Amino acid sequence: MTTVEPRVDTAAEAAVGTAARTPTTDGEPDRRQQRRLVLVLGSLIALGPLTIDMYLPALPTISTELRTTDAAVQLTLTGTLAGLALGQLLIGPVSDAVGRKKPLIAGMALHVLASLLCVVAPNVAVLGTLRVLQGLGAAAASVIALAVVRDLFHGSAVARLFSRLMLVMGVAPVLAPTLGGGLLRWTDWRGVFVALMIFGLALIAVTVFGLQESLPPEHRRRDGVAGTLRVYGSLLRDRTYVGLALVAGLAMAALFAYVSGSSFVFQDQYGLDEQVFAVIFGAGAVGLIGATQLNVRLLRRYTPFQILRGALISGTVLGFGLLAVAATGFGGLAGVLVLLWAVLATVGLAMPNAPALAMARHGKAAGTAAALLGAVQFGVGALAAPLVGVVGTGSTAMAVVMAGGMLAAVVALLLLTRAEELTDIDSAAPAAPTH
């Protein structure tokens, strides 16, 4: 089993600024410093969900205005997810070599430029290409935020911090469609990309003035491309890490089946307008957020592996219940919503624990490990959007992909991971050293 390596607490102090001069006895930042760090990193992580979700209420309108099909418009969502996956593979190793802050600023600058160009996109092909670039830029925020957490925290503390980040990040999918729907009252879909550009500029300012470097020069990798390939090779040879990455990706696929299909299900099938859809979508995100915060309490009694296993099994059962309701029409819209929100809650329990367990195994290459993990998550998630479009645009198609994703996640967890290894990680993770 790969051991968990401690990080020095001087990095923890630096990452949260000058206020972090008095770490707690275990060498990690105190609660006030943690809250500040969570707000900064959560804002960065929110860039991805906002980029993905904010234009969802406008998908049917974009399809009509650009004279294309629903499936083609859904591919612009796939392009964003593909950009997020590819960008993490590139940015993660770079951040291990040069530090976290510079690649983060460069990635967000790319996101701002791509958002500006989306405003003037003349057709769906150009829009899809620019969405890939948006995803590449947003990837920097996603992967580096995870790497910073792993730089500073250890063991179950990583899962707790991920849960706190999910709370901040969860505000983004709640607000994104609502903000998008509100913007569409005053502007067209292109105005959504203006808002994303402004948010990207604000995050660059937050990074420059509110986030210090968490990876000291003495801990940076200096073995170049060949070393990066060796690290990726070692990650891919770690069966448990690969299994956990697949679990995270398949859970993400279930989530993005909902993200990509919900606007067509609720607006076309059930006749809801853009504003009501935004409220319905936000309610689902509330369940997701609530589950991530319940996870913090559950971690006091159960290991991350136990919670992950229970969440995936429950999500599979509920997913097939959703499929039955969607296929038969039993319970109407209310029946679909209740089971849909329940499935999303199980995804919310799985999302913090699978990455935390995977990242705990590779502390010395946190950026590269986070990059491959994120690439698998968003790469598998990217497959969900066109798959929903291929199966159909109704609630049954969405339910098929969601239930299938949860079932595949259970299979990956049972076949590729060993409970005793993951329990060892939970119990043996060391605290940061004190000075």
VODO-632807 format. One line per 5 residues: number of its first residue (from 1); their letters; for each residue y, z negated, x of C-alpha. Coordinates in Angstrom, 3 decimals. Each point is the difference from the previous one (the first is absolute). Layout:
REM VODO-632807
NUM) a) Y:Z:X ~ ...
END
This chain:
REM VODO-632807
1) mttve) 0.000:0.000:0.000 ~ 3.505:0.778:1.234 ~ 1.883:-3.177:0.760 ~ 3.405:-0.868:-1.361 ~ 2.647:-0.249:2.690
6) prvdt) 2.945:-2.421:-0.268 ~ 3.574:1.163:0.388 ~ 2.747:-1.999:1.661 ~ 2.452:-1.814:-2.206 ~ 3.032:1.349:1.859
11) aaeaa) -0.534:3.278:-1.858 ~ -0.033:-1.878:-3.276 ~ 3.276:-1.634:0.860 ~ 1.603:3.301:0.943 ~ -1.166:1.869:-3.084
16) vgtaa) 1.891:-2.202:-2.396 ~ 3.147:-0.245:2.067 ~ 1.905:-2.854:1.525 ~ -0.888:-2.369:-2.840 ~ -3.606:-0.084:1.221
21) rtptt) 0.533:-2.287:2.954 ~ -2.047:-2.864:-1.419 ~ -3.473:1.265:-0.888 ~ -2.452:-2.257:-1.784 ~ -2.679:-1.871:1.883
26) dgepd) -2.500:2.861:-0.243 ~ 2.437:2.379:1.685 ~ 0.738:2.079:-3.087 ~ 3.452:0.265:-1.658 ~ 0.792:-2.718:-2.544
31) rrqqr) 0.187:0.690:-3.731 ~ 3.681:0.867:-0.059 ~ -0.480:2.469:2.847 ~ -3.100:1.409:-1.690 ~ 1.924:0.624:-3.214
36) rlvlv) 2.685:1.850:1.937 ~ -2.623:2.055:1.801 ~ -1.803:0.787:-3.260 ~ 3.247:1.234:-1.575 ~ 0.742:2.303:2.928
41) lgsli) -3.540:1.356:0.358 ~ -0.475:0.191:-3.758 ~ 3.128:2.126:-0.302 ~ -1.406:2.348:2.621 ~ -3.401:0.226:-1.692
46) algpl) 1.764:0.703:-3.308 ~ 1.216:3.344:1.355 ~ -3.417:1.580:-0.463 ~ -0.537:-1.072:-3.635 ~ 3.565:0.958:-0.915
51) tidmy) -0.462:3.415:1.594 ~ -3.262:0.482:-1.892 ~ 0.911:-1.457:-3.397 ~ 3.694:0.479:-0.629 ~ -0.269:3.598:-1.160
56) lpalp) -3.089:-0.534:-2.197 ~ 1.904:0.048:-3.335 ~ 1.362:3.442:0.969 ~ -3.349:1.685:0.786 ~ -0.272:1.842:-3.355
61) tiste) 3.663:1.067:0.315 ~ -0.498:1.242:3.564 ~ -3.013:2.001:-1.163 ~ 2.129:1.725:-2.639 ~ 3.124:0.539:2.114
66) lrttd) -1.838:1.406:3.019 ~ -2.231:2.111:-2.265 ~ -3.258:-1.314:1.367 ~ -3.078:-1.854:-1.182 ~ -0.597:-3.718:-0.409
71) aavql) -2.668:0.157:2.714 ~ 2.465:1.636:2.429 ~ 2.554:-2.738:-0.607 ~ -2.672:-2.637:0.541 ~ -0.617:1.595:3.400
76) tltgt) 3.524:-1.020:1.041 ~ -1.235:-3.574:-0.422 ~ -3.059:0.873:2.074 ~ 2.320:1.385:2.688 ~ 1.840:-3.308:0.201
81) lagla) -3.253:-1.925:0.369 ~ -1.269:2.450:2.622 ~ 3.234:-0.447:1.952 ~ -0.395:-3.758:-0.185 ~ -3.557:0.293:1.342
86) lgqll) 0.825:2.397:2.858 ~ 3.190:-1.817:0.933 ~ -1.800:-3.295:0.456 ~ -2.525:1.556:2.386 ~ 2.881:1.200:2.160
91) igpvs) 2.389:-2.927:-0.270 ~ -2.472:-2.850:0.412 ~ -1.008:0.816:3.597 ~ 3.610:0.794:0.903 ~ 1.071:-3.441:-1.229
96) davgr) -2.735:-1.620:2.118 ~ 1.436:1.794:3.047 ~ 3.793:-0.253:-0.441 ~ 0.421:-2.864:-2.465 ~ 0.488:-0.191:-3.744
101) kkpli) 3.727:0.507:-0.547 ~ 0.807:3.432:1.475 ~ -2.813:1.921:-1.796 ~ 0.967:-1.789:-3.217 ~ 3.610:1.190:0.178
106) agmal) -1.052:3.555:0.912 ~ -2.438:0.188:-2.922 ~ 2.541:-1.170:-2.527 ~ 2.543:2.497:1.309 ~ -2.549:2.762:-0.698
111) hvlas) -0.486:-1.370:-3.503 ~ 3.750:0.099:-0.650 ~ 0.244:3.634:1.159 ~ -2.995:1.093:-2.094 ~ 1.426:-1.751:-3.076
116) llcvv) 3.274:1.876:0.437 ~ -1.820:3.341:0.194 ~ -2.097:-0.819:-3.096 ~ 3.249:-0.014:-1.969 ~ 0.382:3.760:0.565
121) apnva) -3.703:1.011:-0.123 ~ -0.178:3.397:-1.806 ~ -3.697:-0.026:-0.955 ~ -3.096:-2.166:-0.093 ~ -1.312:1.279:3.357
126) vlgtl) 3.151:-1.073:1.842 ~ 0.085:-3.280:-1.893 ~ -3.620:-0.693:0.943 ~ 0.697:0.693:3.689 ~ 3.018:-2.293:0.013
131) rvlqg) -2.026:-2.704:-1.721 ~ -2.434:0.132:2.924 ~ 2.937:-0.651:2.345 ~ 1.153:-2.850:-2.219 ~ -3.453:-1.505:0.289
136) lgaaa) 0.047:0.383:3.786 ~ 3.245:-1.940:0.157 ~ -1.107:-2.719:-2.424 ~ -3.194:-0.453:2.053 ~ 2.015:-1.617:2.774
141) asvia) 1.128:-2.780:-2.323 ~ -3.522:-0.585:-1.358 ~ -1.962:-0.105:3.251 ~ 2.538:-1.911:2.063 ~ 0.470:-2.687:-2.654
146) lavvr) -3.771:-0.637:0.059 ~ -0.026:-0.004:3.789 ~ 2.828:-2.548:0.136 ~ -2.001:-2.318:-2.264 ~ -3.014:0.322:2.290
151) dlfhg) 2.232:-0.557:3.041 ~ 1.061:-3.361:-1.363 ~ -2.791:-1.430:-2.176 ~ -3.751:-0.577:0.144 ~ -3.094:-0.408:-2.202
156) savar) 0.562:-0.970:-3.637 ~ 3.733:-0.257:0.722 ~ 0.021:3.801:0.202 ~ -1.496:0.264:-3.496 ~ 2.573:-2.490:-1.318
161) lfsrl) 2.866:1.909:1.572 ~ -1.368:3.284:-1.338 ~ -0.066:-1.600:-3.450 ~ 3.637:-1.037:0.373 ~ 0.873:3.499:1.142
166) mlvmg) -1.800:1.366:-3.045 ~ 2.345:-2.070:-2.158 ~ 3.057:1.584:1.595 ~ -1.636:3.409:0.133 ~ -1.122:-0.388:-3.593
171) vapvl) 3.600:-0.020:-1.171 ~ 0.198:3.627:1.138 ~ -2.633:1.460:-2.360 ~ 1.384:-2.171:-2.798 ~ 3.553:1.195:0.538
176) aptlg) -0.619:3.535:1.254 ~ -0.907:1.765:-3.269 ~ 2.520:-2.159:-1.859 ~ 2.703:0.942:2.492 ~ -1.127:3.609:-0.189
181) ggllr) 0.121:-0.050:-3.796 ~ 3.455:-1.569:0.090 ~ 1.269:2.576:2.471 ~ -1.331:2.789:-2.177 ~ 2.383:-1.104:-2.745
186) wtdwr) 2.932:0.875:2.267 ~ -1.352:2.683:2.291 ~ -2.963:2.314:0.433 ~ -3.093:-0.504:2.174 ~ 1.912:1.034:3.114
191) gvfva) 2.169:-3.081:-0.343 ~ -3.115:-2.110:0.575 ~ -0.192:1.351:3.550 ~ 3.660:-0.819:0.580 ~ -0.835:-3.611:-0.870
196) lmifg) -2.951:0.029:2.424 ~ 2.266:1.305:2.750 ~ 2.468:-2.849:-0.589 ~ -2.801:-2.569:0.038 ~ -1.299:1.417:3.283
201) lalia) 3.444:-0.346:1.565 ~ 0.176:-3.617:-1.167 ~ -3.389:-0.728:1.586 ~ 1.134:1.441:3.319 ~ 2.867:-2.507:-0.073
206) vtvfg) -2.403:-2.838:-0.890 ~ -2.248:0.939:2.927 ~ 2.833:0.268:2.482 ~ 1.615:-3.325:-0.923 ~ -2.794:-2.066:-1.602
211) lqesl) -3.198:0.631:1.944 ~ -0.631:-0.790:3.644 ~ -2.807:1.373:2.146 ~ -3.361:-1.770:-0.601 ~ -1.988:1.648:2.818
216) ppehr) 1.121:-1.178:3.449 ~ -0.145:2.549:2.854 ~ -2.868:-1.835:1.692 ~ -2.213:0.567:-3.060 ~ 0.675:3.723:-0.391
221) rrdgv) -2.648:2.602:0.712 ~ 0.718:2.294:2.936 ~ -3.124:2.153:0.156 ~ 1.438:3.113:-1.690 ~ -1.724:2.491:-2.266
226) agtlr) -3.412:-0.502:1.579 ~ 0.243:-3.740:-0.606 ~ 1.056:0.562:-3.590 ~ -3.021:2.227:-0.595 ~ -2.251:-2.658:1.515
231) vygsl) 1.456:-2.610:-2.347 ~ -0.539:2.248:-3.008 ~ -3.550:0.598:1.218 ~ -0.689:-3.727:0.277 ~ 1.415:-0.549:-3.493
236) lrdrt) -2.217:2.718:-1.452 ~ -3.046:-1.522:1.724 ~ 0.715:-3.358:-1.632 ~ -2.118:0.353:-3.128 ~ 1.531:-2.997:-1.741
241) yvgla) 3.563:1.179:0.657 ~ -0.859:3.478:-1.327 ~ -1.620:-1.526:-3.067 ~ 3.038:-2.139:-0.742 ~ 2.335:2.963:0.537
246) lvagl) -2.041:2.038:-2.490 ~ 0.065:-2.876:-2.468 ~ 3.793:-0.184:0.300 ~ 0.264:3.781:-0.402 ~ -2.257:0.158:-3.046
251) amaal) 1.899:-2.831:-1.677 ~ 3.175:1.931:0.791 ~ -1.592:3.101:-1.568 ~ -0.517:-1.919:-3.234 ~ 3.654:-1.053:0.107
256) fayvs) 1.288:3.516:0.687 ~ -2.185:1.475:-2.723 ~ 2.108:-2.174:-2.287 ~ 3.234:0.930:1.772 ~ -0.622:3.757:-0.153
261) gssfv) -1.490:0.145:-3.477 ~ 1.971:-2.586:-1.947 ~ 3.141:2.071:-0.662 ~ -2.057:2.787:-1.609 ~ -2.250:-2.449:-1.875
266) fqdqy) 2.792:-2.055:-1.522 ~ 2.587:2.751:-0.519 ~ -2.172:2.973:-0.948 ~ -3.045:-1.635:-1.586 ~ 1.665:-2.996:-1.663
271) gldeq) 3.495:1.484:-0.458 ~ 2.042:-2.700:1.755 ~ 3.420:0.948:1.370 ~ 1.049:-0.419:3.643 ~ 1.584:-3.414:-0.494
276) vfavi) -2.925:-1.505:-1.948 ~ -2.393:1.415:2.580 ~ 1.991:-1.723:2.738 ~ -0.387:-3.346:-1.811 ~ -3.757:0.521:-0.501
281) fgaga) -0.449:0.964:3.640 ~ 1.973:-3.014:1.130 ~ -2.137:-2.326:-2.126 ~ -3.085:1.227:1.852 ~ 1.695:-0.697:3.297
286) vglig) 0.764:-3.551:-1.175 ~ -3.745:-0.593:-0.381 ~ -0.572:1.381:3.475 ~ 2.664:-2.295:1.455 ~ -1.273:-3.041:-1.880
291) atqln) -3.465:0.533:1.436 ~ 1.312:0.166:3.569 ~ 1.702:-3.360:-0.502 ~ -3.092:-1.494:-1.627 ~ -1.749:1.061:3.192
296) vrllr) 2.138:-2.465:1.995 ~ -1.369:-2.867:-2.101 ~ -3.553:1.300:0.061 ~ 0.093:0.092:3.804 ~ 0.210:-3.813:-0.039
301) rytpf) -3.535:-0.137:-1.412 ~ -1.681:3.294:0.894 ~ -0.176:2.294:3.008 ~ 1.685:3.427:-0.106 ~ -3.456:1.630:-0.080
306) qilrg) -1.099:-2.001:-3.041 ~ 3.179:0.918:-1.881 ~ -0.298:3.658:1.019 ~ -3.610:0.255:-1.142 ~ 0.698:-1.672:-3.350
311) alisg) 3.063:2.175:-0.624 ~ -1.832:3.262:0.685 ~ -2.993:-0.863:-2.177 ~ 2.273:-1.107:-2.857 ~ 2.148:3.102:0.408
316) tvlgf) -3.043:2.262:-0.225 ~ -1.194:-1.617:-3.233 ~ 3.485:0.155:-1.505 ~ 0.456:3.580:1.218 ~ -3.034:1.223:-1.872
321) gllav) 1.175:-1.948:-3.044 ~ 3.287:1.896:0.261 ~ -1.906:3.268:0.204 ~ -1.955:-0.842:-3.159 ~ 3.180:-0.875:-1.920
326) aatgf) 1.820:3.114:1.211 ~ -2.910:2.301:-0.846 ~ -0.599:-1.415:-3.476 ~ 3.596:-0.782:-0.993 ~ -1.061:-3.503:-1.019
331) gglag) 3.026:-2.287:-0.158 ~ 2.484:2.846:0.492 ~ 2.845:-0.431:2.449 ~ -0.259:-3.802:-0.076 ~ -3.666:0.083:1.018
336) vlvll) 0.745:2.310:2.906 ~ 2.906:-2.138:1.197 ~ -1.874:-3.318:-0.037 ~ -2.901:1.290:2.077 ~ 2.267:2.073:2.218
341) wavla) 2.114:-3.021:0.895 ~ -3.159:-2.052:0.626 ~ -1.288:2.593:2.482 ~ 3.371:0.034:1.753 ~ -0.180:-3.797:0.325
346) tvgla) -3.333:0.268:1.837 ~ 1.564:2.591:2.310 ~ 2.777:-2.522:0.650 ~ -2.604:-2.525:1.148 ~ -1.729:2.526:2.249
351) mpnap) 3.098:1.464:1.648 ~ 1.043:-2.983:2.176 ~ -3.505:-1.062:1.057 ~ -1.598:3.247:1.182 ~ 2.846:0.811:2.470
356) alama) 0.198:-3.637:1.154 ~ -3.713:-0.086:0.848 ~ 0.158:3.371:1.748 ~ 3.118:-0.836:2.026 ~ -1.395:-3.369:1.115
361) rhgka) -2.550:1.827:2.145 ~ 2.477:1.919:2.176 ~ 3.002:-2.112:0.969 ~ 0.676:1.672:3.376 ~ 0.483:3.403:-1.654
366) agtaa) 1.613:-1.145:-3.241 ~ 2.194:3.094:-0.349 ~ -2.881:2.444:0.493 ~ -2.321:-2.029:-2.226 ~ 2.648:-0.147:-2.731
371) allga) 0.611:3.732:0.425 ~ -3.637:0.990:-0.508 ~ -0.327:-2.440:-2.874 ~ 3.103:1.376:-1.689 ~ -1.085:3.589:0.623
376) vqfgv) -3.320:-0.642:-1.704 ~ 1.711:-1.790:-2.879 ~ 2.529:2.719:-0.694 ~ -2.348:2.838:0.961 ~ -2.644:-1.092:-2.498
381) galaa) 2.758:-0.817:-2.486 ~ 1.399:3.516:0.453 ~ -3.289:1.417:-1.256 ~ 0.326:-1.901:-3.253 ~ 3.088:1.861:-1.263
386) plvgv) -1.443:3.546:0.029 ~ -3.376:-1.348:-1.120 ~ 1.600:-1.382:-3.152 ~ 1.657:3.381:-0.508 ~ -3.313:1.832:0.445
391) vgtgs) -1.848:-2.259:-2.447 ~ 2.859:0.225:-2.509 ~ 3.301:-1.635:-0.937 ~ -1.187:-2.401:-2.703 ~ -0.959:-3.655:0.128
396) tamav) -3.679:0.855:0.447 ~ 0.677:1.935:3.223 ~ 2.082:-2.852:1.383 ~ -2.676:-2.545:-0.937 ~ -2.779:2.066:1.630
401) vmagg) 1.779:-0.026:3.363 ~ 0.993:-3.676:-0.233 ~ -3.507:-1.169:-0.897 ~ -1.542:2.274:2.629 ~ 2.336:-1.317:2.688
406) mlaav) -0.844:-3.632:-0.732 ~ -3.740:0.721:-0.081 ~ 0.172:1.865:3.318 ~ 1.935:-2.939:1.507 ~ -2.775:-2.413:-1.000
411) valll) -2.612:2.285:1.551 ~ 2.002:0.286:3.251 ~ 0.448:-3.767:0.197 ~ -3.696:-0.716:-0.532 ~ -1.352:2.722:2.280
416) ltrae) 2.450:-0.080:2.913 ~ 1.060:-3.630:0.375 ~ -1.857:-3.219:0.708 ~ 1.095:-3.134:-1.808 ~ -0.893:-2.260:2.927
421) eltdi) 2.284:1.945:2.373 ~ 2.942:-0.210:-2.367 ~ -0.582:-3.699:-0.628 ~ 0.068:-0.513:3.762 ~ 3.382:1.733:0.162
426) dsaap) 1.375:-2.264:-2.715 ~ -1.130:-3.213:1.674 ~ 0.412:0.886:3.658 ~ 3.470:1.553:0.019 ~ 2.106:-2.078:2.384
431) aapth) 3.457:-1.246:-0.576 ~ 2.762:1.268:2.217 ~ 0.375:-2.022:3.189 ~ 2.678:-2.628:0.274 ~ 2.372:-0.569:2.876
END
